[in-house]
């Protein structure tokens, strides 16, 4: 695959792009973001339904997740698309 720049298709000019990227780099390197990343809060988050991730589909092997207050649905392995068996 070959990549080449096509400046005539740009939506944002180069100066603005570089300014935004510099600001994002500053945010990523801030102490607040470092503490959040270090805490790994996403590993401690509880599922919304007690059976989420514990029930497997007998047909496709997908993990069931909640899709409503009282409904579970299988999600295919390695995908975030809904699956109807």
N, C-alpha and C positions, 0 to 999 in steps of 0.2 A: 504494500500500500504506500502510495506516495502522497505526501502532504505538501502543499504550497500555499503561501498567503494569497488571499484575494481581497485586497484592501477596499475595492469598490463595493463589496457586500457588507462591510462593517456597519453596525448600527450605532456604536459608540466610538468616538474618536480616541486615538491612542493616548493622548494626555489624560483624559478622564479615566480611561481603563487603568493606566499606571497609578493614578492617584487613588483609585478605589482599591487596587491590589495592595498598595502600600498601607492603606488604612486597615484592610483586613489582616495583613501580616502583623500590624501593631496590636490589633485585638487578639489575635491568636497567641501572641507572646506575652500578653498581660498576665498579671498574677492571679486575677479572678478566674480567667479561663483555665489557667494551669491547675488551680485548686479543684475546679469542676471536673476536669479530665482525670486528675489524680484520684478523685473520690470514686470514680466508676459507678455513679449512682444508678445507671441503667441496669446493672447486674443485680441490684437489690429490689428492683421494682416488682411488685406483685401483679400477677395476672388479674384481669377483671372478673373472671369466672373461675370457680374452684376447680373445674375439670380441664381448663385450657392447658394444652400441652401434655395431658396425661391420658387422653383417649385417642386411639388410632383407628383409622378406617380399615375395615377388613378387605375392601376391594382395591383401593389405590395405595394404602399405606400412609396417607396424609394424616397430619396431626389436626385434630379438631380444635377450633377456636370459636369464641362467641361471636355471633353476628347480630344478635339482638339480646334483649333482656333474658329470654328463656330459650334461645335457640343456639345450637352448635352446628358448625359446618366444617367439612374437611378442607384443608389447604394443601395442595400438592407440595411434596418435598422440594426445597430449593426455589420456591416461587411464591410470589405474593398474590397470584391470581386466584380467584375463587374457583372451586371445582365442584361439580355436581355429579355424584356417582350414580 
